[in-house]
Amino acid sequence: FLNKDNDYFESIKTQAFKKDIVVYSFSQNNIEADIYVKSTDFKNYSMQVVACVFGEEIIYNIKSIAQHNAMISSLAFGIAKKLGVGITTALANFVNFSIPKGRGEISELFFKEQKIILIDDSYNANPKSMSSAILALKNVEASKILVLGDMLELGTNEIAEHKKLKEQIDQLSNI
């Protein structure tokens, strides 16, 4: 299973074919992929996903505001289908799925009788994951407080990467 949105997709696919490896593709929205997200609709810190999995349209809900989770979950359905698990069975088992701690987990908190929604995306911060988390905030209409942690593994590049994130943050409202 290869991400068709990856810049190296064609190169990797060519190498796989040379070794007689069957390649299936997935994508965030490329309709030429075997598995792709047709649409997402966000409401109440959840999204309804319409995906196409090997020509079969499926509709399901996931408690997440991060667009990439639509692609990842549709990929899981594609893998299940290729392993012989029917989509209906896979969807039935998916109903109880929740985002792992620190990976965009959504919790309701109360402070002075006011509800606060906490989105914990703190696990293993890196430029791409932080950028994805910030992008997901576009799907939240309420006021937002964004707390960014260190990216110490980047060494001397850490400050420059945080500055790039600031440019992205500046494009959002209500922060």
N, C-alpha and C positions, 0 to 999 in steps of 0.2 A: 504494500500500500504506500503510494508516494503522493506527496502534496503537490498538486498541479500548479499551485500558486508559487512554488519555490523556483527561484531563478535557475536552478540546476536540474530541474525536472527532466528536461529532454536528454541531457547528458547522462543522468543516472539511469533513465529508462533505456537508453541505448546500450549502456553497459550491462544492464539486467538481461535484455534480450539476447545479447551475445552469449550469455550463460544459460539460456533457456529458462529464465525466471519469468513467471507470469507477473505482469504489473497491473495493478488496479490503481486508479487515480481518485483522489478526493480533492475538494476545493471549497473555499468559502462561498463562492457564487458562480464559478465557471461551469456553464451548462454542458461543456464538452467532457467534464469529469464523470467517472462512473458513479461517484457519490458527491452531491453538492447541496448546499443550502439554497432553497428557492426564496425563502423570505423569513423574516423574524418580526414579531410584534411584541413590544415591551409594555408591560402593565404591572404595577404593584411589585416591583423588584423581581419580576419573573419574565420569561419570554416564551411565546408560543413559536415553535419552529416548524416550518414546512420544508421538508428535505426530500430529495430524490435519491433513492438508494437502488442502484442497478435498475433504473426504470420504474421503480415503485415509489409512489408518493406517500410519505408518512407525515403525520402531524402529531406533535407531542409538546409538552410543557417542561420547562426546566427552571428551577429557582436560581436564576443568574441574570446579570445584566451585561455580561461579557460576551460579545459577539463570537469570539473564538470558541466558546463552549458549545455553540450551535454546531460548528464544524466538527469539533472533537466528538460530540455525542452522535452526530450522524455517521461519522467514521466507525464508531463502535457498532452501530446497527449494521453497517456494511460488512464489518468483520464477522459479526454474528451470523449474518446471512450466508457468507462464504463458508462458515464452519458448520452449516446445516441447521442452525437455529432459525426458526421462522421469525419473521418480523413481528408477528402478533405476540409470540412468546417473549421476544426481546423487549418489546414495548411494555408488556405486563410486568416484567422484572425491573424495568427502568422507573416505574412509578415511585418507588421508594428511594431512588437515588438522591443523594445530597452532595453538594460540593464539599470536598475535603477541607479541613481546617487550614486557614492561611492561603487558600486558593480562590478567594472571591466569596468566601462564606458570608452569608447575610444573616444578621441577628437583629432582633428588636430589643432595645434597651429603654428604660424609663428613667428620666432625671427630672425631679420636681414636677412629676405628673405629665411630663412632655415626652412623647415617643421619639426616640432617636434610632435611626437605622445605621448599623455599623456594618461596613463591608470590609472584611479582613482579607487583604490580599498581600500578606506580609511574608509569605514563605519564599525564601531564596530570591530576594530582589535582584534584578538585573535590568539594563536599559529596555529590553524588549518587553519584559513582563510589566514593568512600571508604565511603559507607554500604552500597553494594552489596557491596564487598569484605568489609566487616565481617560482613554478613549471610551471605555465603558461608562464613565460618568456622564457622557452625553445623553445616556438613556435615563438619567435621573433628573427630574424637574425641580426637586427641593433644593434648598440651600445646602452647600457642601463644605466640609472641612477636610482638607487633604493633608495627611501626615506621611511624609516620605522618610524612609530609613536610609542608612548608609548602603553603599555598594562597594564595600571595602576590597572585594576581590579584583576590582578594576585598577587598584593602585593609583597611580598619578592621573589616570583618565577619569576618575570618579567625579571631580568637580565639573569637568567639561560635559560629561554625560548628564549631570543634574541640570546644567544650564540649558541643554537641549530639551530636557523635560519641561523646563520653565516656559520655553517658547510654546510648547504644546498646551500647557496649562493656561497660558494667557488667552488662548482661543476659546476657552470654555467660560460659561457664565455661572454665576452664583457660587463662586468658590471664595 
